[in-house]
Amino acid sequence: MHNDQHAQRKPWSLDFVAEPEEVAALRRLMRIHLRLWGLPEVVEDANLCVTELVSNVLAHVGAGTPTRLALSMNGPHLRIEIQDPDTQALPVLLQGGVDSEGGRGMALVDATAVRWGVDLRGDCKVTWCELAAERCSPVSKQGTPRLSSAEGLLGLYGAEAVSSGTTTALPRLGLARAEAAAIDIIADLLHWLHTHGRDADDLLDRAQMHFEGKAHLSA
């Protein structure tokens, strides 16, 4: 069952141009995806690693660099990859000191991640790290009004029809499309709230607390 759950967490990637203002947006997207993947406990560590890896690109390759963020599961570990086109500027781990800002950044990654490294792939390099991800227990709940409401909303966003019952009975393709639709729903709601002057991060925190409270009551 543990392997089945990991299979449902499809690898995800995003191309972006490395700029200081992009870091906050990347952190928000990471928060959304990791919560959808059932990994809220690694959000802060993952955001710290992404911040430092992107900052390393900004410091040693330069602003405006075409960059890619990729997330995937490697067994029980969350793998984070940052790809950039410079195969010469390799990140290094330095002892903290006055002139070692980049080294201290990688030291934070080293202290947070289970492991990290750099892969050279032809005309690009990939700096990666892996975080221990807590194993989540399988979900097996009978249909409820809350689940039915969610399924109806997913259907409006183009996901395949999903039947109430155990999530393990759903086709993998249906789950993948439902996940994509859920991301679209959350993104649209965050955009709407942002245009009305609301704090998207605050909304996500409150929604997560509400979800965890409901999950605790139904456990």
C-alpha positions in Angstrom: 0.0 0.0 0.0 2.9 2.4 0.8 4.2 1.9 -2.8 0.7 2.5 -4.2 0.5 5.8 -2.4 3.9 6.9 -3.7 2.8 6.0 -7.3 -0.1 8.5 -6.9 2.3 11.3 -6.3 3.2 12.0 -9.9 6.6 13.7 -10.5 6.0 17.5 -11.0 8.2 20.1 -12.5 8.1 23.8 -13.2 10.3 25.9 -15.6 11.0 29.5 -14.4 13.5 32.3 -14.7 15.6 32.6 -11.6 14.8 36.0 -10.0 14.7 37.0 -6.3 11.0 37.6 -6.5 10.3 34.1 -7.8 11.3 32.5 -4.6 8.2 33.4 -2.7 6.0 32.1 -5.5 7.9 28.8 -5.6 7.4 28.4 -1.8 3.7 28.8 -2.2 3.5 26.2 -5.0 5.6 23.8 -2.9 3.2 24.3 0.0 0.2 23.5 -2.2 1.7 20.4 -3.8 3.1 18.9 -0.7 -0.2 19.3 1.2 -2.0 17.7 -1.8 0.5 14.9 -1.6 -0.2 14.4 2.1 3.2 15.6 3.2 2.5 18.8 5.3 5.2 17.8 7.8 8.0 18.4 5.2 6.7 21.7 3.9 9.0 24.0 5.9 12.1 21.9 5.3 11.3 21.6 1.6 10.8 25.4 1.3 14.1 26.0 3.1 15.9 23.8 0.7 14.3 25.3 -2.4 15.1 28.8 -1.2 18.8 27.9 -0.7 19.1 26.0 -4.0 17.5 28.8 -6.0 19.6 31.4 -4.1 22.7 29.4 -5.0 21.7 29.8 -8.7 21.1 33.5 -8.3 24.5 34.0 -6.5 26.7 31.8 -8.7 25.0 31.6 -12.1 23.0 34.9 -12.1 19.6 36.4 -12.2 17.6 35.6 -15.4 18.9 32.1 -15.6 16.4 29.6 -17.1 15.8 27.2 -14.2 13.6 24.2 -13.5 12.2 22.9 -10.2 11.2 19.3 -10.0 9.6 17.3 -7.2 9.3 13.5 -7.0 9.2 10.6 -4.5 12.3 8.3 -4.2 10.9 5.6 -2.0 10.2 7.2 1.4 12.1 10.4 0.5 10.9 13.6 -1.2 13.4 14.5 -3.9 13.9 18.2 -4.8 15.8 19.1 -7.9 16.9 22.5 -9.3 18.3 22.4 -12.8 20.3 25.2 -14.5 22.4 25.4 -17.6 25.8 26.2 -16.0 27.9 23.1 -15.6 30.9 25.0 -14.2 29.5 26.8 -11.2 29.1 23.8 -8.8 27.7 24.3 -5.3 30.2 23.6 -2.5 29.8 23.0 1.2 31.9 25.5 3.2 32.4 26.1 6.9 30.5 29.2 8.0 32.5 32.4 7.7 32.3 36.0 6.8 32.9 35.4 3.1 31.0 32.1 2.7 27.4 33.1 2.2 26.8 30.4 -0.5 28.6 27.8 1.6 26.4 28.6 4.5 23.3 28.1 2.3 24.4 24.7 1.3 25.3 23.9 4.9 21.6 24.5 5.7 20.6 22.1 3.0 23.2 19.6 4.2 21.8 19.9 7.8 18.2 19.6 6.7 18.3 16.9 4.0 19.0 13.2 4.3 21.4 13.6 1.4 22.2 16.0 -1.5 24.4 16.1 -4.5 25.0 17.5 -8.0 24.4 15.6 -11.3 25.9 16.8 -14.6 23.6 16.0 -17.5 25.1 17.1 -20.8 24.4 20.8 -21.1 23.0 21.3 -17.6 23.5 20.5 -14.0 20.9 19.3 -11.4 21.5 20.1 -7.8 19.2 17.9 -5.7 18.4 16.9 -2.1 16.2 14.4 -0.5 14.1 14.8 2.6 12.6 12.0 4.8 8.9 12.0 4.2 6.6 10.6 6.9 4.6 7.5 5.8 0.9 8.3 5.6 -1.6 5.6 6.6 -4.0 4.5 3.7 -7.3 6.2 3.6 -10.4 4.1 3.6 -13.5 6.1 4.3 -17.1 5.6 3.1 -18.7 8.3 1.1 -19.7 11.4 3.2 -21.3 14.7 2.2 -17.9 16.4 2.3 -16.4 13.8 0.0 -19.4 14.0 -2.4 -19.1 17.8 -2.5 -15.4 17.6 -3.3 -16.0 15.0 -6.0 -18.7 17.2 -7.6 -16.3 20.2 -7.6 -13.5 18.1 -9.2 -16.0 17.1 -11.9 -16.7 20.7 -12.7 -12.9 21.2 -13.3 -12.7 18.3 -15.8 -11.5 15.4 -13.6 -12.9 12.0 -14.4 -15.9 11.0 -12.3 -14.9 9.5 -9.1 -17.1 7.3 -7.0 -17.5 7.6 -3.2 -16.0 4.8 -1.2 -12.3 3.7 -0.7 -9.7 5.8 -2.5 -7.8 2.6 -3.3 -10.6 1.5 -5.6 -10.1 4.6 -7.9 -8.2 4.1 -11.1 -4.7 5.7 -11.0 -5.5 7.8 -14.1 -8.6 9.1 -12.4 -6.6 10.1 -9.3 -4.0 11.8 -11.4 -6.7 13.9 -13.2 -8.4 14.6 -9.9 -5.1 15.8 -8.4 -4.5 18.1 -11.4 -8.1 19.5 -11.0 -7.6 20.0 -7.3 -4.5 22.1 -8.0 -6.4 24.2 -10.5 -9.2 24.7 -8.0 -6.8 25.8 -5.2 -4.8 28.1 -7.6 -8.0 29.8 -8.8 -9.2 30.3 -5.3 -5.9 31.7 -4.2 -5.9 34.1 -7.2 -9.4 35.3 -6.4 -8.5 35.9 -2.8 -5.3 37.7 -3.8 -7.2 40.0 -6.1 -9.4 40.9 -3.1 -6.5 41.7 -0.9 -6.3 38.5 1.1 -3.2 36.6 2.2 -2.9 33.3 0.3 -0.5 31.8 2.8 -2.8 32.6 5.7 -5.7 30.9 3.8 -3.6 27.8 3.3 -2.6 27.6 6.9 -6.2 28.0 8.1 -7.4 25.5 5.6 -4.8 23.0 6.7 -5.7 23.5 10.4 -9.4 23.0 9.5 -8.6 19.8 7.5 -6.5 18.4 10.3 -9.2 19.1 12.8 -11.8 17.3 10.7 -9.5 14.4 10.0 -8.8 14.0 13.7 -12.5 14.0 14.5 -13.2 11.3 11.8 -10.3 9.1 12.7 
